[in-house]
Amino acid sequence: MSQSQKENLPARRPASQGGRPAAKKPMSKRPRANTGCLSGLLYFLFVVGISALLTGFGWLSANEVLGLSKPEGVVTITVKAPVTIGEVADDLKEKGVIQYTWLFTLYAGVTDAEADIKPGTYEIRTNFDYMAIVHAMDGRSDDRVVVKVVIPEGYTMQEIFAVLEENKVSTAAKLWETARSHTFPFDFLEGLPEADDRLEGYLFPDTYEFYVNENPVDVLSKMLMNFDRKFTDDMREYLDGTDYTMREIVIIASMIEKEAAGADDAPLISSVILNRLRSDRFPCLQIDATILYVLPEHKTQLTQEDLRVDSPYNTYIYPGLPPGPIASPGKSSLMAALEPEDTDYYYYAVNKDGVHQFSRTKAEHDQIVEEAKRAGRQG
């Protein structure tokens, strides 16, 4: 074989020891190409799902806070003192104003709503947004429930507080406590000792508008302010021309209010009271209404036993004025106390015709009483 032919032959593979051919090395396997695509797809779907969930939750939360798509209606919400956002949120959810108490609580914490919400009773629309809900309960809003209350002339504190409680303005217990201990900035109350009946006579009878569950200080202040306004400067000038203090005039006016059958009677009954106060012959006023004031039960006629009850309000046995007013007098009774008729009467009684008749002597008085009894009238 020529040298050129040898060069053209394929090269031989080297033999292993022992003359056997070398073994082939196994080839490593490559990862499948579609595994990475599947993982990426699942991750993408997961991200999209979470985003959709968060977007939906965010929309629901925004919908709740902004009051969107809420049904229309009006509910009554009562906020008690001290204000607790948790209790307010529970009440709002129970009445259908909000759906998520935790979200309202979070909003209240961020906006410091607890400082704005005041105790009271409010009428709130169910489609209010969170800001409007808080504003509706700020104590000054038009959403507070208002009640009109009539306090008749001649009502006592006990009767007035019962009416206020019946109309849900406040509880009688809170009113009594406030009346006894709170310091009200009115000159006609200066120097009065702390007592349950301290405001008796000064809660002016009138028609009022109060909030339901109003602060008892505000309730009583409104009535006292009305008294201060109704006792005019002209009346104060009359007072300066008398021998009596403001409190004494209120005490006299309260007795007139309970004893008089009407405005026409008032100046005449006032004259009897003042004539007796100025006379040495009649140390005791003998006003039935003052005894009725301290009796535990309501009566229309006093017994002999009642006339002997040991109380400084018993003007049959204790001389002079009772220690305090026995009711809230109206303006006509106050004026009658300041401007009595000029008479020499010392007695009055309901006559046989059912009207008050006035007399100068006990003999005249006893005759009027006897005739009234025969006619079935009370003397």
Steps between C-alpha positions, in 0.01 A plus 500: 500500500640824398564782736221709350244221545591468870439867554148469360394217739281601810687519828449210740356549846743414776441162656459450870724281698455136420413590144128568570338814372435790755141526641282797399415767767127553560365841391332722766125581452387861450192639701173509316441838346121524597556476882617863533202626297252326732652651817493847351136461402399392850686791655335740258157364582576526872605865468195582290270327750649679800482832317138442408422404860670810637336719239158360585559537873626852448192585298271355765681696770483823300134430426437462873690811609348719226147371558454386141218265402355502853122468541319816611336516838511673839595335828534626857842475661556572869852589613558452870751678720789443512529459124654167394566451129459124531148538640412762239625273220302203634182709510561634149549148366194367683287778349638438151695825460839327461610147409848479650551610859878459471511736200294767677719462810810539282352810334406646839854446627661666199261800504475532882121464468460403865570862596225624263223256591288620793245317715144533377237343280523555126301418188754378244443406138621154408666626179726749681873473435735469797570873516128581501436237768754659733376852423142391572605403853706807589236641737425806287356339190144520374483122529453505878153391604302797636190477718258775598420498871236706679571585865175630652492783752495378857697179439747393765852379425379143550225547243731681257763227517235234447385676182857535374571133565175397332610693190848339516674834546693364798445272794351639820799363695749697287289816526475474879874448536577793270250727672652417839868533426567699181594867532287707263619857426183691595494768767157394630653164606797649686525395861253211471628188679554175312165322532258293295245781477753777430348584160137476607309801367765601246435245222278730301177346366487528122508300175850378425683313231755258638725236348430140591768391748619856545762590755308571826714809562383642166137408574489676835709793374247561224214519751695717744602732219134530405416602858778759492364638172134500606580678825550825311683818594164664571417220743836544665419867549174400670705261715727783609192688620386216727626381836571153363785317333476325166467162675224622729305632200540164326375322815196730517437461127516120528228505770289732286546263204372201697216685674361727227228374269614738225682820417215712643532330838875538522531868610229452767659185643830685495343777707383247762847345528677834523242646743560203733877531470475864606254440785579407858153349535559230236844345554412193293403513133281186518553407135376147424728461198814515714387194696398316184852559373658283771237227525615170346175452308287738295187625675223740409391567858702515820405318816548628855792260530658655189471844651716382792783352290835614638672668207635852446273502194195471726389864501226417751751447781820669375488881465610696197600366162588136440872431445470481122266518200244223463466509120609682186293819471405653167549863412153610618562355846841668516343831405225448758763447770668824394174696451226374734158657518470762771246338734435434868418132441646235728298198390376329187307182433306328222136611539177319416534603136843339472707817477731670746338749732710733713422628848638728768399314816491140616125520552448592134738224396329235712161594356632461143647160587176381663288604203743324266475179702121507489521543124739206472804717444826475689583797717 
